[in-house]
Amino acid sequence: MTMPIATAAARDLKSALGPDVAVFASARGRGPVLTVLRLVSAEEASSVRPTLEDLVAGFRRIAGALVEQMRAGASPEDDCPDSVRYGDATWYLDPHGEHCRFENAVSGEVVEANIYAPDALDPYFLLEYAKSAGHYGVVVDACVEGFHDMCRLLDQAGIAYG
């Protein structure tokens, strides 16, 4: 089977199975493989929505504050500081491209933020934050399929990401 055939099969299977699944084709050594994931249902998404909205608000608040602290500590040559202070804690920085990974030195909490648009949401980074923050368990538990479930939760809540 070729990748175009596998991609068409994944699209057809997705249509037949409905919105609670993700189907995609991947290239493997002996040819394409179809993967089918059962995603969080609309009912499950609805039940965790208040916590998801708290998670998004919390992420945006802390990402904005950390990026602001990073900019305030940057040198005229645009060098980022190695760390910033926020919320009575030291956060270590790992800038890369348009993102910066901020890690709380004591708690291990991780915020991966877009330094040009700290309000922007990336489903993978949002889930990483939820796991490391320790108080969004209901959302983390709903994301059995990780990134794919987080995308589904955000879609169901009408929260833009990308």
N, C-alpha and C positions, 0 to 999 in steps of 0.2 A: 504494500500500500504506500502511496506517495503522500507527502504532507498536504497538498491541495485536497486530495480525497479524504484524508483524515480530518482536515479542518472542516470540510463540508459535512462529514459524518458527525463531528462534534456539534456543529450548528443545528443539524437536524435532530440529534438526540436531545439537545438543550430545549428545543421547541417542544418536543414530545413530552419531556419530563416536567417542564414548568419552572416557575420562578424560584423554587426552593432548592435548586441545584446549580452548580457551576460545572460546565463540561468544557474541556480544552484538550487540544492535541499537542503532544510534545515529541520532538525528535529524539530517538534513542538509537543505540548501536545497531540494532537489527531492523529498524524502521520505526515509524510513528506509533505512539501509544496514546490511547484516549484515557483521560482521567475524569472521573465523575465524583463530585463532592456534594454531600448533603449539607445545605446551608441552613442557618438559623431561619426559622419560619417567620411569617408576618406576625403571628401571635406572640412568639417568643420575643421578637424585636419590639413589639408594642409594650411588652411587660418590662423590658429593661430601658425603655426610652428615657424616663426621668434620670436615671443614673448616667446614661449616655450623654444626655444634655449637660449634666453636671461635669462629666469628664471633659467634654469639648470646651466648656467655659473655663474650667480649671487649667486645661492645657494652654488655651489661648492667653489666659492671664499670665501664667508663669513664663511661657515662651516669649511674650512681649516684654516682660520685665527683664528676663535674662538677656535678650538681644539688646535692650536698652543699656543694661549694665556693660555688656561687651563693647558696644559702641562708645560709651563714656570712657572706657579704659583703653581704647585703641590709641596707638601712637599716630603722629602725623603721617608716618609712612604706611599707614593702614595695617600695621601689625596688631594682631589681636592679643589681648593679655592671656596669660596662661590660666588665670582663674578670675572669678568675680565673686562678690559677696551679695547674697540675696536671701532674705528670710532668716537671718542669723546663721547662715551656713556658707561654706565655701563650695563653689561649683567649679569644677575643672572643665576647660574648653578643649574641644577637638574640632577646629574649623576645617571644612573640606568642601570646596566648590561653593554652592549657594546655601549650604547647610552648615550648622554647627551642632555638635553633640555636647550637651551640658550634662555633667554628672555630679550629683551631690556627693561630696567627699565622705560624709558620715552615713547617710541613709542609702546611698546607691541609686537614688531616684534619677531617671534619665529623661531628658527632654531633648529631642532632636528637632531643631527648628530651622525654618527657612529664614536666613538673616535679612532678606529683602522684604519678606512678607510673613512675619511671625504668626499671623492669624491663619495662614494657609494650613490645611490639614492634609497629611499623608496618612492613609489608613495604617500602614505598617508602623510608622513612628508613633501614631496615636495609641496603638495597641501596646507598643513597647513602654510608653509612658504609663498607661493603665496598669500594666503588670508591675512596673517598678515603684509606682506610687503607693500601692498596697491598699487603697480604699475604693477600688472600683471592681471588686471581685465578681459581681453579678454580670458585668460586661465581659470581663476576662473569661468567665466560665461559659458564656454564650458563644464565645469565639473559638469553638472547637477546631475549625478550619482556618484559624489565624486571620491573615490578611483578607481572605475571601469573605469570611463572616463579618469582619469589621466593615468592609465595603457594603455588604448587605444591610447591616445595621444603619449605617450612614444614609444609604439610599432610602430605606424605609422611613427614616426620620426626616428626609428632605434636607439633609445637611450636605452642602457642597464640599467636595474635596478634589484633589488632583494635583 
